[in-house]
């Protein structure tokens, strides 16, 4: 309709009318485009805030999990230190504690990253929703490497772990797992070791288990290697705590702007 009127006005030489109508058309198109762009920008901003809030919630969950994991491995290290001390002592003061600590030093735990939001961003090509400050803080580095899984794999493959679990009798290992091993929270996540440790075994079985460990000349050598494995991997897990904290701070700062 408008096009027909423009053609008719052009044929009759109504150039001023043509110019006015063209201006109206162009202006209308321009305003429509600007309105659409503004609406898209508003939706993008809302989507960005939603994603940021979800990422913050995910990272707080991971921060708690990684802190618990660091504390758990500190307990594993302490068990290893206690084992070394008793192996180097002229006489072992507590056979039960020796056996339990030797076993606990072989333990590992894992906490998977809360990745749903981040993976959704990557899968949908919406990486621009993650702010530059969050990227600088290390969010890509954090989700790009699962230090917990790497530490778990290293401990699982440790020669010391294999040696201890070959040497200790089955009934002793079963009793440690049942009474002196991991503590789990309501979600089933490992949070530490049992404080009150009662194996419920007669003394001769504990003595037999301790004797099996003490009779193996390679045990202390493997334990030294075990310490090396733990101490090479644990700093990465500790650094992850700072990484998560700095990313949360950056994301929270972005929300306030």
N, C-alpha and C positions, 0 to 999 in steps of 0.2 A: 504493500500500500504506500509506504513512505517512498520507496524507490520509484514507483510510478509517478508520484507527485513531483519528485525531484526532476524526473525526465521531462514532465510537462512544463514545469517552470523554466527549465533550461531551454526548451524549444521556444517558449514565449519571451525569452530574454529577461526573466525575473531573477537576475543574478543575485540581487541582495537577499531575496527569499531563499534561493538555493544555498547561499553561504550560511544563512541563519540555520536552516534545517540541517546542513552538514555539521555545523558546530554543535547542534543539539545531539545529533547522532554520535559524533566522535566523543563529545562530553559524556554522554550516557554510557558508551562503551568503556571509557576510561574510568568513570566512577564505579561501574560494575566490576571491572578488573580489580580496582583498588579495594573494593568491599570484599571481594573473594579472597584477595591476598591477606587482608586484615583478618578475616575469619580463619583462614588457614594458619596464619601466624598465632592467633589466639588458641586454636586447637592444639597446635604444636607445643605452645608454652604449657598448656594444661597437661598434655601428655608427658612433657618433660618433668613437670613437678610430680606427677603420679609415679613415674619411673624412679625419680630421685628418692621419693619417700619409700618406695619398695626396696630400693637398693640399700638405703640406710637401715631399714628393718632387718634385711638379710645380713648385712655386715655386723650389726650388733649381735645377732645370733652367732655368727662365726667368731666374733671377738671373744665371747664367753667360752665357746667351744675350744678355741686355740689356747686360751689362758688355762683352761682345765687340762688340756693336753700337755702343755709345758709343765704344769705341776705334777702330772702323772709321770712324765719322763724324768723329772727331778727325783721322784721316789724310786724309779728304776735305777737311776745312777747311784742313789744312796745305797740301795741293796747291793749293787756291784762293789761299791767302796767297802761296805761291811764285809763282803765276801773276801775281798783282797786282804783286808786287815786280819781276818781270822786265818786265811791260808798262810799268811806270813808270820803268825804268832807261834810261839813254841808249843802252845796247847790251846785247843779251841774251848772257850769258856761255856758256850751254849750250842749244843749240837742241833737242837731244833731250829734255833734262829739261823744257824749256818745253812741248814738245808733249805729253809724257807727263803732266805735272802738270795742264795745261789739260784733258786728257781725264779724268784721275782725279777732278778736281773735280766732274765730272758724274755720278759713280757713286752708286749707292744699294744698300742691302741691306735685307732684312726678316727678322725672326724672329717667327713666329707664336706666340701664347701656347699653353701646354699647358693646354687647357681641358676635357679629357674629364671629370675628376672634378667640377669646378665646374658644368659644364653638366648633368651627371647629377643633381646636387643640385637645381638649379633645375627641371629637367624633371620630377622626381619629387615636387616640392613638399616637399623635405626640408631647406628652408633653415634650420630650427631646429638642424640638426646643426652649422652653422657658429656658433662661439661668439661672444658679444657682443664680447669683446676683439678677436677677429680682424676683426669688422666695423668696430670703431672704428679698428683699425690700417689699414684701407683695402682689404680684399680685394674689396669690391664695386666700389670705384673702379677698382682695377687691372683686373679682368675686364670692367668696363663700358666701357673705352676702350682701343683698340689704338693706342698712340702710334707704334709702329713702322710700322704701315700708313699712318698719317697722314703721317709723315715721308717715307715712300717715295713716296706720291702727290704730295706737294709737290715733291720733287726731280724726279720723273718729268715733271711739268708745267712745270718751270723753263725760261724762255726761253733762259737760258745753255746749258743742256744741249742744247736743240734747235739752237741756233746752232752750237755746237762740233761737233756730230755732222753738221750740214749742211756745214760748212766743211772738215773733215778728209777727205782722200781715203780711199777704201774700204780700200786696201791698208795704209795707216798704222793705221787703226782695227783692222783684223784682226790686225795684228802686235802692237798694244798689248794687245788682248784675249788673245792667245795667250801673250805673254811678259812682260807688265808689269802685268797687271790683278789680278783677285781671286785670293786664295789660299783654298782650301777644305779643310776637315778631312775625316776619314773618313766623316762623316755627310753630306758634301756642303754643309755650311753655310759661308758666307763668313766668314773670320776676319781678313782684312787684305789688303794689297797685296804683290805680289812684291818682295822686297828686291833681288835681282839682276835688274836689268831690262836685257835686251839685245834691242833691236828687230830686229836682223838685217836692217836695210834700208841701202841705200847712202845716202851723205850727201845726194845731190841730192834724194832723196825726202823726207828729213826737212826739208831746207831749203824744199822746196815746201810742205810741210804747215805749217811755221812761218810762211811768207809768207802763206798763206791766212788764218791767224788774225790776223796783224798788220795785214793790209790791211782788216780789218773794224772800222770806227770804233765800232760798237755793242757790240763784245765786252766791253770794260771796263765799260760801263754795265750790261749784262746780268749780268756777274759780280758787281757790287755788289748788284744785286737778288737774285742767288743767295745771297750771304752773308746778306742779310736773311731769306730763306726758311729757311735752315739755322739761323740764330741765333734765330729765333722758334719753331722746332720742337724743337731739340735740348734745351733746358732741360726740356721735358716728358719726354723720354726719360731724362735724368739723374735727374729726380725720381722716375721709376718705379723706379730702383734702390733708393732709400730706402724707397719704398712696399713693395716686395717684402720687403726686409730686415725692416722693422717687422712685417709680417704673419707672416713666418716666426717671428720672436721671440715674437709673441703665441701662435701655434699651438703652438710648442714648450713655452711656459710652461703652456698649458692641458693638455698631455699629462702634465706632471709633477705636476699637482694630483690 
